[in-house]
Amino acid sequence: MKDLVSFIVARLVDNPDAVTIEEREEGDTIVVELRVAKEDLGKVIGKQGRTAKAMRAVLAAAASRLEKRSRLEIME
């Protein structure tokens, strides 16, 4: 999951070196915490949250193949 989010986010942001991704499991849920530079936050979220929603949909599809759930948390 971490690699998948990294692949997507690296192509969206202007400062890929500032991207940090942490992954942990809480029961049957995979939690991915994403931190980006402040100026890139809008690019990751997108207009009306569409980009973030699309990333969450891709994560949910990947997690379902592992018979798990996923949650993407975009941190400031």
Backbone as a ProteinNet text record, in pm:
[ID]
protein_1_A
[PRIMARY]
MKDLVSFIVARLVDNPDAVTIEEREEGDTIVVELRVAKEDLGKVIGKQGRTAKAMRAVLAAAASRLEKRSRLEIME
[TERTIARY]
82.8	0	87.1	191.2	279.2	341.4	383.4	443.9	343.1	220.4	114.8	87.5	73.7	49.1	169	288.1	409.5	415.9	381.9	382.5	286.5	167.6	66.6	105.3	141.4	167.5	292.9	394.4	518.2	494.5	392.6	363.1	271.7	213.8	123.1	192.6	290.7	348.8	469.8	500.9	619.7	744.5	725.6	836.8	826.9	864.6	849.6	940.6	1045.2	1133.7	1066.6	964.3	895.3	783.1	760.4	652.9	698.7	618.7	644.7	516.3	533	419.6	446.9	351.3	360.3	242	268.8	163.4	158.9	38.5	21.3	-108.9	-119.8	-241.4	-315	-444.3	-532.6	-640.4	-617.3	-711.2	-707.7	-822.5	-828	-819.3	-776.6	-767.6	-622.4	-584.9	-453	-467.1	-395.6	-402	-275.9	-294.6	-183.2	-188.8	-83.3	-73.9	17.8	-32.5	40.7	67.9	193.6	232.1	305	265	328.9	362.8	439.6	471.4	342.2	340.2	219.7	170	261.9	221.8	168.1	192.8	143.9	14.3	-32.5	-150.8	-273.5	-290.7	-405.2	-401.7	-283.1	-270.3	-308	-274.8	-304.5	-454	-514.9	-657.7	-741.2	-704.1	-776.5	-901.5	-961.8	-1084.1	-1195.6	-1254.3	-1363	-1325.4	-1194.9	-1148.8	-1149.4	-1158.7	-1170.1	-1044.7	-928.3	-804.1	-787.3	-813.7	-804.1	-905.1	-1025.1	-1128.2	-1085.9	-1023.3	-975.8	-864.1	-772.8	-665.8	-723.7	-824.9	-888.6	-957.8	-1015.8	-1081.3	-979.2	-864.6	-759	-705.3	-686.5	-640.6	-741.7	-868.3	-973.2	-972.3	-951.2	-946.9	-825.8	-711.5	-591	-604.8	-664.3	-681.5	-781.5	-881.8	-981.8	-920.1	-817.7	-748.6	-676.7	-641.8	-577.2	-678.5	-807.5	-917.8	-903.9	-868.3	-853.9	-927.8	-935.6	-992.2	-876.2	-900.7	-793.5	-848.6	-758.9	-794	-674.4	-696.8	-593.3	-616.3	-515.7	-523.7	-421.3	-467.4	-379	-354.8	-230.6	-194.9	-133.7	-144.6	-82.5	57.7
-118.9	0	125.1	121.3	236.4	270.6	168.9	191.3	246.9	200	247.1	394.9	436.5	577.5	661.8	612.1	683.8	706.5	605.8	615	724.2	727.2	824.2	965.4	981.8	1115.1	1178.3	1098.9	1153.8	1224.7	1182.9	1245.2	1366.7	1387.1	1499.2	1621.7	1601.5	1711.3	1772.8	1896.9	1965.3	1931.1	1890.9	1861.1	1716.5	1618.6	1478.1	1437.8	1516.4	1483.8	1507.8	1593.1	1625.4	1526.8	1429.8	1332.9	1224.6	1202	1090.3	1009	879.4	788.4	684	669.9	568.4	474.2	347.2	245.2	162.1	138.7	52.3	-24.3	-131.6	-211.8	-199.9	-179.9	-176.6	-281.5	-400.7	-509.6	-550.3	-542	-578.3	-455.6	-341.7	-216.9	-174.3	-138.3	-83.6	68.2	135.2	281.2	338.5	427.9	493.5	641.6	691.5	833.6	901.4	1005	1076.6	1218.8	1257.5	1395.2	1452.8	1572.6	1641.3	1783.4	1851.8	1991.6	2073	2180.6	2262	2313.1	2351.8	2405.1	2297.7	2171.3	2061.4	2000.6	2043.9	1985.4	1996.7	2110.1	2129.8	2038.2	2009.4	1920.2	1777.2	1736.9	1600.4	1584.6	1687.4	1679.7	1700.4	1796.4	1821.5	1904.2	1945.5	2024.7	1941.6	1996	1931.4	1791.1	1766	1637.9	1524.6	1557.4	1451.1	1366.4	1429.2	1352.7	1258.9	1310.1	1226.8	1112.9	1141.4	1037.8	929	970	873	786.1	846.8	768.5	669.4	712.5	621.5	505.4	531.7	425.2	323.2	371.2	281.1	197.7	261.4	188.5	83.7	119.1	23.9	-97.8	-75.8	-187.1	-276.5	-214.1	-292.6	-368.7	-305.2	-370.7	-485.2	-471.4	-578.2	-706.2	-692.2	-811.5	-884.9	-811.7	-872.1	-908	-890.1	-913.2	-826	-700.1	-601.9	-475.2	-382.8	-251.2	-151.6	-32.8	67.1	202.3	285.1	421	510.2	615.3	711.3	836.5	873.2	994.1	1092.9	1207.8	1312.2	1410	1414.1	1494.6	1626.9	1727.8	1857.1	1862.1
0	0	0	79.2	90.1	-45.4	-118.6	-249.7	-349.4	-340.9	-430.4	-407.7	-283.1	-251.4	-292.3	-266.8	-304	-454.7	-532	-677.9	-726.5	-670.2	-712.4	-670.1	-544.6	-489	-549	-577.6	-632.8	-765.6	-839.2	-967.6	-955.4	-838	-816.4	-759.5	-674	-597.3	-667.3	-627.1	-679.2	-599.1	-473.7	-384.4	-333.9	-416.9	-375.8	-259.3	-231.7	-119.9	14.7	17.4	142.5	174.9	87.7	108.5	205.4	310	401.1	414.2	411.1	416.8	524.3	613.5	718.3	703.8	722.5	709.3	837	885.2	1002.5	988.5	1063.6	1060.5	1192.2	1183.2	1299.4	1275.6	1327.2	1303.2	1157.3	1091.2	948.5	858.7	913.9	838	822.7	701.1	674.3	672.3	762.8	773.1	709.6	613.5	546.3	580.8	646	679.6	579.7	517.5	413.7	459.2	451.5	482.7	361.1	320.8	208.7	251.6	168.6	195.6	192.7	269.4	282.8	148.2	60.9	-69.8	-164.3	-134.5	-217.7	-165.9	-51.8	10.1	-80.4	-144	-233	-354.2	-404.7	-520.5	-484.5	-362.9	-319	-290.7	-234.7	-204.1	-329.6	-413	-537.6	-515.8	-625.7	-617.8	-556.7	-451.7	-378	-331.3	-312.1	-260.1	-360.7	-487.9	-590	-602.2	-594.8	-606.6	-487.2	-367.8	-246.8	-253.2	-300.9	-311.7	-410.9	-520.8	-620.1	-562	-486.5	-423.9	-323.1	-249.4	-152.8	-223.4	-340.1	-416.1	-466.1	-512.6	-559.4	-442.7	-326.7	-208.6	-164.4	-169.4	-129.6	-221.5	-350.8	-445.8	-419.1	-391.9	-363.6	-231.5	-131.9	-1.8	-9.5	-92.5	-103.3	-159.9	-240	-291	-179.5	-73.3	43.3	151.4	119.1	212.5	336.9	314.3	420.9	380.9	474.2	447.4	447.3	392.6	391.4	435.1	486.7	524	493.7	416	382.6	464.7	543.5	624.6	570.7	526.5	476	591.4	637.8	754	708.2	794.6	764.4	818.3
[MASK]
++++++++++++++++++++++++++++++++++++++++++++++++++++++++++++++++++++++++++++

